[in-house]
């Protein structure tokens, strides 16, 4: 195959597509340079690791395959990467030959957030269609097993640019008619950009109900989240869906994960919630960023969400260059792959308690920290109520209650 050597990176908030710079590869390293016309706008797309100047930038860290984190955030991860790799393999392309710029070219205009990469690889034009959720769920399971090559292209276009490990699709959802359509760059009137997740082979059968119960519980704990709901297939199977917070109608917001912002290797992370507090304050320039991060840390501790790695925290930037912490996402019961919190709380990850949360709060001089922590704990203490409302099975309800009921 012919490899992509140069990509023009643009950002698009509204109708206008603004070219901001170029990525160039010489097969050994990847270089990036901002255009002078974009520098004059004074908008920082990655203020910590990629300064807005006319230097020739080279990423020091290697765990993003030579890319800066802001561009690595655009690449499919987990399920999306699996779909892309299977799609390319089905076309006879050796996966080991694919470069990071090749992958960004495949992302093109379809990535999360507001960044656009050209040249883009045409994925083929598929007419607008409606689909049944059970069929998609069956197809995703087949793909995980390595079969169903006949639906690879279709599912790649549906969900190939989505991040995360669980199978998911990007859709247009009409809350008035309840109709779902394939996600397009511009959706028809009354349609909204949503993500729908499907269970992986290792998930509990009621994983969607559990995540929905956690969503309702987090809202009552004072945590901002994007609107979410349970979608139902013909079989009655529930699928967790959430409205995309990087889209406002058909307008886009720039999305940047904490991992990408701070160049944190989220698989081997030594990040602490204190680092997240620092990052949030730098971007928001508001001490309330400390309170929001503390509240989320408390929720993850008491609700036993230990999959709290740095890809699961993000920030949004609008067309004026104003940053804010993105709504929380991927909040659910999880022990993580190693049984500890992926992000430490005051340097503790194995068994953090209220004591460690207060140490974190005291360091940043968070006002009303004790009240915030107690409020979150009180809400999580009522887990069984949220589980019942979300349709969580008795088995899952009791298993989770046994774990979070002992949190102190």
BELTA-V997335 format. One record per backbone hydrogen bond with DSSP energy under -0.5 kcal/mol. NH is the residue of the N-H (numbers start at 0). CO is the residue of the C=O. Records with the same first field share a line. If there is no record, write none. Layout:
NH=CO / CO
//
This chain:
2=0
6=22
7=117
8=6 / 20
9=115
10=17
11=113
12=15
13=15
17=10 / 15
18=16
19=8
20=8
21=32
22=6
23=30
24=4
25=28
30=23
31=56
32=21
33=52
34=19
37=34
38=34
39=35
40=37
41=37 / 38
42=37
43=41
44=42
45=49
49=45
52=50
56=31 / 54
58=65
64=61
66=63
70=67
71=67
72=68
73=70
74=71
76=161
78=163
79=76 / 163
81=77
82=78
83=79
84=80
85=81
86=82
87=83
88=84
89=85
90=86 / 87
91=88
92=87
93=91
96=93
97=94
102=98
103=99
104=100
105=101
106=102
107=103
109=106
115=9
116=107
117=7
120=104
121=119
125=123
134=131
135=131
136=132
137=133
138=134
139=135
140=136
141=137
142=138
143=139
144=140
145=142
146=141
150=147
151=148
154=150
155=151
156=152
157=153
158=154
159=155
161=158
168=195
169=157
170=168 / 193
171=180
172=170 / 191
173=178
174=172 / 189
177=173
180=171
181=128
182=169
190=187
191=172
193=170 / 191
194=241
195=168
196=239
197=166
202=199
206=203
209=205
210=206
211=207
212=208
213=209
214=210
215=211
216=212
217=213
218=214
219=215
220=216
221=218
222=217
225=327
228=240
230=228 / 238
232=236
235=232
238=230
240=228
241=194
242=226
243=192
246=243
247=250
250=247
251=12
252=245
253=316
255=314
257=309 / 312
258=309
260=256
261=257
262=258
263=258
264=262
265=263
267=264
268=265
272=343
274=271
275=271
276=272
277=273
278=274
279=275
280=276
281=277
282=278
283=279
284=280
288=285
289=286
290=286
291=287
292=288
293=289
294=290
295=291
296=292
297=293
298=294
299=295
300=296
301=297
302=298
303=300
304=299
305=303 / 333
307=305
308=306
311=308
312=309
314=255
315=323
316=253
317=321
320=317
322=282
323=315
325=313
327=223
331=329
333=303
338=334 / 335
340=348
341=305
343=270
344=347
345=343
347=344
356=352
357=353
358=354
359=355
360=356
361=357
362=358
363=359
364=361
365=360
368=365
371=367
372=368
373=369
374=370
375=371
376=372
377=373
378=374
379=375
380=376
381=377 / 378
382=379
384=381
385=381
386=382
387=383
388=384
389=385
390=386 / 387
391=386
396=392
397=393
398=394
399=395
400=396
401=397
402=398
403=399
404=400
405=402
406=403
//
